[in-house]
Structure formats: C-alpha cells, structure tokens
Amino acid sequence: MRHNFFKAAMSFFAKKTSAPNWKTSQQVTRVSFSKDNEGRPVKIGGFRYGLVYVGRVHFSDGAIKRVAIKRFKEPISGEQAKKYQKVINAFFNAGVKIPKTGIVKLETGEWVQISQLFGSTQKRSKLVPHSFGRVDSAEGRRQAVTELTKVANTGYAPSYDIYEPFKDQEKGILPFDLDIPSRMKRNSPAIQATRIMNLIARMCRHHPEEIPGLAKIAIETANFRLKRHLKKTMKRGR
C-alpha cells in the first residue's frame, strides 16, 4: 500500500531524521485499521468533521505504532490536506505540545489524520474528559496559558475547544482537534491578543485573582508583535 505524507512535524512523522526515535514518511510501509470480532473497524470517537478509529502504522524497520485514525465525514482534497499539515508544522515549530500526528493519503485516495492514542485507549493517559475551561489547578492554568499563547504566535486561533486539561503537569496540555484552525485564516496579532485575554477571563471566572499573573505569562510567552498587542489589550481592560 502506497502512502503519501506531506512534511510532518511530530515524532513518528518527522522532518528531522537526526532526532532520536523519529521516523520519516519514507519509512512507512502500511497503515491498517483494527477490527472487532465481527470484522468491523474499531471506532473510538466521533467529532463534527469525522470519525476516529483504532489502527496501526507499520514502518520499514519493523516498528509498529498503535494510532488513532480520523476519517473525515466529508472527504478532504489534497489542498485541504496541505492546510492540515501546515497547521501541524506551524504548531510544532512554535513549540506547542501537540500529539504525534500527520496527514496521510491511503491507497484508496482517501486522506486521513493519524495521531497517537490517548484516553481509555492508552495506559498512562495524558488527557482527561473535560473541556479546556475546566482546568482545575492553578499550575494547570499557567501551563494552559503558555500553550495557548504559543498557538496564538502562529496566527491560528487559540480556542478552548481544541484543548483538554492534563493529569501530568510536567508534560502539559495537548491540542488535538485541528479542524477549526485548518479551516480558518490566520488572525492579526490584535485579534489574537483579544482572544487570549478572553480565554484567560473565561478560565478564571472562579479565580479572578489569577488573571494578572496569567496575563503576565501570556506576555512573556508571546512573540514581539503579539506581546505589543497584549500589553495594549491589558491597558484597555484596566
């Protein structure tokens, strides 16, 4: 089975062949769907834009990785697939803690998104089933603002919809829903700054005393252009 990967950003879909334990797209030999006792693909979730199944990626060195395979409800084109991979690469280059993921074209011509497994499908899960607005700890909120600001640095909209809070605070949170940023244009730093401050306010609705400290973290994490607009937005909010 032939698989065409765009340049991917993460671990087993890597751009940097010198990094330890990283694979390149050229090393992929097969992608397979796991089946239940009745021979049906094992579905583990469904979202607005697609359904997620369990599967495996096979590599030329014999390694096999268990993965989540997202099939889009409405098939995406090659141009749309490029946009998804562009977002993945942008997040990776900005230092955002995203899962190992990539876009692949199957032999049938169908484009799918392949990601590492989380939740009940993998032991020592990093994710818990709550919305981003429910990050429970102060440290979790600090880590969350850091990651949201990294996303904002890319120009793509940081949204609580693409996050889940984390159990292991050393590993941080992981954006895993790429549908919205892949379908929207990049925003100006002014819009990003307003969005960041709104998300901080939403996250701190039960902890308003944390807002100044979280805003400071956002400013420290922001790139030069975003930093200027965050400072302006804070001044207007006083």
C-alpha positions in Angstrom: 0.0 0.0 0.0 1.4 3.4 -1.0 1.2 6.3 1.4 1.9 9.9 0.5 2.8 12.1 3.5 3.3 15.8 3.4 6.1 17.0 5.6 5.0 16.2 9.1 6.1 17.6 12.4 6.0 15.0 15.1 7.9 12.0 16.3 6.9 9.1 14.1 6.1 11.6 11.2 9.2 13.7 11.5 11.0 16.3 9.5 14.2 15.8 11.5 15.8 12.4 10.8 18.6 13.1 13.3 16.2 13.2 16.3 16.2 10.0 18.3 13.3 7.6 17.8 11.9 9.8 15.0 10.6 8.2 11.8 10.2 9.7 8.3 7.3 9.2 5.9 9.6 7.2 3.6 9.8 4.6 6.4 6.0 4.0 6.5 5.1 0.7 4.7 1.5 0.2 5.8 -1.5 1.7 7.7 -4.1 -0.7 8.9 -7.4 -0.5 10.8 -8.0 -2.6 13.8 -11.2 -4.8 13.6 -13.6 -6.1 16.2 -14.8 -9.8 16.5 -17.2 -9.2 13.7 -14.6 -7.7 11.4 -15.8 -4.1 11.7 -13.3 -1.2 12.3 -13.0 -0.3 16.0 -14.5 3.2 16.4 -13.3 5.2 19.5 -14.9 8.5 18.9 -16.7 10.9 16.6 -16.5 14.6 16.0 -18.2 17.3 13.9 -15.8 16.7 11.0 -15.0 13.0 11.2 -15.0 9.6 13.0 -11.9 8.2 14.8 -10.8 4.6 14.7 -8.0 2.5 16.2 -5.3 1.3 13.8 -1.6 0.7 13.3 1.2 2.3 11.4 3.9 -0.1 10.1 7.5 1.0 9.5 10.3 -0.4 7.3 12.4 -1.1 10.4 9.7 -3.4 11.8 8.3 -0.9 14.3 4.6 -0.8 14.7 2.8 2.1 16.3 -0.8 1.9 17.6 -2.6 5.0 16.4 -5.9 6.8 16.1 -7.1 7.2 12.5 -9.5 10.0 11.8 -11.7 9.6 8.7 -13.3 12.8 7.6 -17.1 12.8 7.1 -16.7 14.9 4.0 -13.5 13.8 2.1 -10.8 16.4 2.1 -8.9 17.4 -1.0 -5.1 17.4 -1.5 -5.2 21.2 -0.9 -7.1 20.8 2.3 -4.7 18.1 3.4 -1.8 20.5 2.9 -3.6 23.0 5.2 -3.9 20.5 7.9 -0.2 19.6 7.7 0.7 23.3 7.5 -1.1 23.8 10.9 0.7 20.8 12.4 4.0 22.1 11.3 3.3 25.6 12.5 2.3 24.4 16.0 5.4 22.2 16.1 7.7 25.0 15.1 6.1 27.3 17.7 6.9 24.7 20.4 3.3 23.8 21.0 2.9 20.4 22.8 0.9 18.7 20.1 0.5 14.9 19.8 2.4 12.9 17.3 0.3 13.4 14.2 0.2 13.6 10.5 -2.0 13.6 7.4 -1.7 10.6 5.1 -3.3 9.5 1.8 -4.4 5.9 1.7 -4.3 3.7 -1.3 -7.9 4.4 -2.0 -7.2 8.1 -2.4 -8.7 9.0 1.0 -6.9 11.5 3.2 -6.9 10.7 6.9 -5.4 12.2 10.0 -3.2 9.8 12.1 -2.4 10.6 15.7 -1.1 8.9 18.8 -3.7 7.4 21.1 -5.0 8.9 24.4 -7.7 8.4 26.9 -9.0 4.9 27.6 -7.1 3.6 24.6 -3.7 4.0 26.1 -2.3 3.5 29.6 -0.8 6.5 31.5 -3.2 8.8 29.6 -2.2 12.5 29.4 -5.8 13.6 28.9 -9.0 13.7 31.0 -12.5 14.1 29.7 -13.3 17.7 30.5 -13.4 20.9 28.4 -10.5 23.3 28.5 -12.4 25.8 30.5 -12.4 23.3 33.4 -8.6 23.2 34.1 -8.8 22.5 37.8 -5.4 23.5 39.2 -3.6 26.9 39.3 -0.5 25.2 37.8 -2.6 23.7 35.1 -4.0 27.1 34.2 -0.5 28.5 34.0 0.6 25.8 31.6 -2.6 26.2 29.6 -2.0 29.9 29.0 1.6 29.2 27.9 0.4 26.7 25.3 -2.5 28.9 24.1 -0.1 31.8 23.6 2.2 29.6 21.6 -0.7 28.7 19.4 -1.5 32.5 19.1 2.1 33.1 18.0 1.4 31.0 14.9 -1.5 33.3 13.9 -4.1 30.5 14.2 -6.9 31.0 16.6 -6.3 29.6 20.1 -9.6 28.1 21.2 -10.6 26.2 24.4 -12.4 23.8 22.0 -9.1 22.3 20.8 -7.7 21.5 24.3 -8.2 19.1 27.1 -6.6 19.6 30.5 -3.8 17.3 31.6 -3.1 15.0 34.5 0.7 15.1 34.3 1.6 18.8 34.7 5.2 18.2 33.6 4.0 17.1 30.2 1.5 19.9 29.7 -1.7 20.0 27.6 -2.1 18.8 24.0 -4.2 20.4 21.3 -5.6 17.6 19.3 -8.5 19.0 17.3 -7.1 20.6 14.2 -10.3 21.1 12.2 -11.1 24.7 13.2 -7.6 26.2 12.6 -7.2 24.2 9.4 -10.4 25.7 8.0 -9.8 29.3 9.1 -7.4 32.1 8.0 -4.7 33.3 10.3 -5.6 36.2 12.6 -3.8 39.5 13.2 -1.9 39.9 16.5 -4.6 42.4 17.7 -7.3 39.8 17.3 -5.1 37.1 18.8 -4.4 39.3 21.9 -8.1 39.9 22.4 -8.8 36.2 22.1 -6.1 35.3 24.6 -7.4 37.7 27.2 -11.0 36.5 26.7 -9.8 32.9 27.2 -7.9 33.8 30.3 -11.0 35.5 31.7 -13.2 32.5 30.9 -10.7 30.2 32.5 -10.5 32.3 35.7 -14.2 33.0 36.1 -13.9 31.3 39.5 -10.4 32.5 40.1 -10.3 36.2 39.1 -7.3 36.9 41.3 -5.2 34.8 38.9 -5.9 37.0 35.8 -3.0 39.4 36.2 -0.5 36.6 36.7 -1.8 34.6 33.7 -1.7 37.7 31.6 1.9 38.2 32.5 2.7 34.6 31.5 1.0 35.3 28.1 3.1 38.4 27.6 6.3 36.5 28.4 5.4 33.7 26.0 4.2 35.9 23.2 6.4 36.9 20.2 7.2 40.5 19.6 4.1 41.6 17.7 1.7 39.7 19.9 3.4 41.0 23.0 2.7 44.6 22.0 -1.0 44.0 21.4 -1.4 42.0 24.6 0.0 45.0 26.6 -2.4 47.3 24.8 -5.3 45.0 25.4 -4.4 44.8 29.1 -4.3 48.6 29.4 -7.7 48.9 27.8 -9.1 46.4 30.3 -8.0 48.2 33.4 
